[in-house]
Amino acid sequence: MIFHIQMESLKRSLIKKGLLIIFTSLTFHLSMFAQDVPDSLNSMIKLIVQRANSDYGTDDRLINGEVYMRRYTGIKGSPYLFDENWVVGNLFIDGKVYKNKSININLETNEIILNAELKEGVFTKIILNDAYLDSIDIAGRRFVNSADYFPADSSSTFFEVIYENDFVYVVHYRKDFIREYTDSTPLGRYSGLKSDRLIVKNGEKINVNREKAFLNFFGPDNKKAIRTFMKNNRIHYKKADLHELQKLLAFCGTLYYE
């Protein structure tokens, strides 16, 4: 009876580490050991858990989430920001940084997916818990949990921060599932990458997808100067890439005062 109770304790520990796959083989060996040396069972269990933590263990803050299973297969296209490529970036979780992790962002479900290495050559995909995940840094691109700006919201997503000073300019990316069933898309397809440009100010989201809305934020006195800057630097607002937006916003920041 004691043996079975302690085996359940070991099982729960292994489940927490995502190691149930090795539990079955361990059970047989522990059963044989328990028959021969019952007084040493506690020490043996502790030793195995310590070894599992050492060989397979990952910081609980990093793997605090659910095992990820792709919701649909066979759909044309990809729901991810970086398509089917896993990119290397840094995760900032609960005040701690985890460097050089394999990451992608599911834009259909607003989930950050970690391709976690439990042991050399052994990977599992985990949905990171956004309650703990503060931000992501990928090749100089910074994605921040929307809860930082809107803590009262019932759900959170991730914004790419383009500019941050007296105001914050962010981009929210998305992909939609399109129920278009044809010979080439029998299970439907994902849309191309879409984005919403927002200015965050005093807890308010201001949609600035259109150039007119963008210029209105800076007031009538600054419109002419901004338009001149865009013309001189050949910046077309709707088509502007990341670097052009950063250049434009840095200029606009010199005109904007609280």
N, C-alpha and C positions, 0 to 999 in steps of 0.2 A: 504494500500500500504506500509506504513512504517513498519507495522507488518511483511509483507512478506519479505521485504528487510532484516530485522533484523533476521528473521528466517533463511534466506540463510546464513547470517554471522555466526549464531550458527552452522548451518549444516557444513560449511567449517571448523570451529574449531573442531567439533567432528570428521570429516573425518581425519583431521591431527592427531588426537589422536587414530585413528582406532576405533571410537566408533559410527559409523553410525548405528550399530545394535540397539542402544538405542534411535536413533533420532525419529523414528516413534511414539513411545509411548510418548515421550516428546512433540511432535508437538500438540497432542490432548490437553494435559493439558495446554500448553502455550496459545493455541487458546482460551480456556475457560477463562484463566486468563486475556488475553488481552481484552476481551469483558468487563470484570468487572472493571479492574484497569489499563487502558492503560498507564497512566503516570508512572507506575512502571515497565514497560516492560523491559527497559534497565537494571535496577537493577536486575530484575529476571534472564535475560539472563546471565549477568555477574556472578551471584551467581551459576547458574547451571554449567557454564563452569569451574568455580573455583572448584566446587564440583567434576566435572568429572576429572579435572586434579589431584585432591587430591586422588580420589578413584581409578582411572584407569591410571593416567598419568605415563609415563616413560620418562626419559631424552631423548630429541629429538636426541641427538647424538647416543644413544643406539639403537633407533628404526628407524634410518635414513636408510631406505631400502624399499624393496618390500615385500608384503605378499608372503610367499613361498607356492607354490603348487607343490607337487611331479609330475614331468613331466610324468612319466609312472607308472602304477600299474600292478601287476600281473607278473612282470619280476622276474625270479628266481635270488636270491642273493640280494645284497644290494649295492647301489652306495656310501655308506658312509664309512668314515675312521673307525669309531667305530661301523660299522654295524648298527643295529637298536637301539643301546643303546645311550641315550643322556647322555653325561658326563658333570661333573661340572668343570668349569674352570674360569679363570679370563680374561676379555677382556680389551685391552688397545686401547682406541678410542680417537683420537684427543687430546692426552696428559692426558687423564683421565682414571683411572682404575675402572672397574665394576667387583666386586668380586662375586664368586659363582653363575655363570650363566650357564644355561643348553645349551650345544653347541654340534654341530656335523659338519662335513665337507663333503660336497658332492664332491667326487673326479671326478665324471663324468663331472660336470659343473664348478668345481673350485669355489664353493660358500660356504661361512661360514653361517651356519644356526643357528639362536638363537631361542630357544623355550621360548618365552617371556611370562612372567606372567603379564597380564594387571590388574588383580584383583585376589584375593585369589580364586583359583580353575578355573580361566579363562585364558587359554593359547592360543597364536597364534604363528605360526612359521614365522620368518622374515629372509629374505636374507639380511645380513649386507652389507652395502655399503663399498666396499674395498678402496674407496677413503679416508675414515676416519679411517678405522681399521688398527692399527699399528701392533699389535701382539696378540697372544693368549698364555696363560700359562695353561697347563692341566697336573696336577699331576707331576709337575717338567719338563714336556716337553714343549719346547718353539717353537711356530710357528710364523714366521715373514713374513710380506708382502714383496713379491719380489721387489716391487717398492722402498723399502729402498736401494736395491742394484742396481737396474736397472730402474731409474726413467724415462728414455726415452722410455721404452717399452710401446706399445699401450695397453697391457692388463697385469694384474698381477695375481699371484697365491700365494700360501703360502708354504714356505720351513720350515722344521723342522731343527733348528740349533743344530748341534751335538757338534761343537767346534768352538770357536771364539777367535782369537788372531791375530797373524800377517797375518793369512789367515782364511777364514771361510769355514767350512765343513758343507754342508747341504744335506738334503734328500728331494726329491720331490716325493710325493705319487700320485698314479693314479689308477683308475679302468676304464675299457673300457666296452662299451656295445657290446655284441657279438650277431650277427644275426644268432643264431643257433636255428632253430625251430624244435623241436621234441615233442614227446608225453609228456615228462617231462618238456620241456621248450617251450610251445606253443607260448609264446610272446618274446622269446629270454632270454638271461641271462647276468649277469654282470661277468666280469672276477674276479679272485682273486686279492689280493692286489699286486700292482707292485710298484717299486721304482727306482728312478734314484739318484745316489750319485754324488754330484757336489762339487768342490772346487771353491769358489768365490775369485778372487784376482784382484784388480785394475779394477773392472768393467767387468771382463771377467769370463765366466762360463767354467770350465774345467770338462768334464765328467770323473769320476773316478770309473765307475762301475766295471772295470776290475782291478785286482791287479797290473798288469803291468803299467797301466796308473797312478795308485795311487803312485807306487814307483818312476815312472819317474818324478813326480812333485817335489820330494825331491832331485833329482839329483843322479848321479851315485855314488858319495862318501858316500851316506847315505843308499844305498840299503842293504848292508850287515848287518848293524846295525839294520835296521828295520826288516829284515827277521829273524834275530836272536831273537829279542824281540818277534816277533809273534810266533816263534817256542817255546821259553821258556814259553810263556803264553798261549800256545795252542789256538791261535787265527787264525781262518780261515777267510780270508778277506771277501769272498763272503757270508759266513754264519754268520758273526759277528753280534751280537745283539747290542742294543744301548749302553750298559755298556762296552762291549768289544771294540766298536769303540771309545768311549770316552777315554778309557784307552790307546788304541793304538795312538790316535791323541795327547793325552797329552805328550806321549813319543816323537812322531814325532815333536811336537812343540819345544822340547828342541834342536832339530837338525837343525831346519829351521830358517834362518835369512834373513831379507830383503836385 
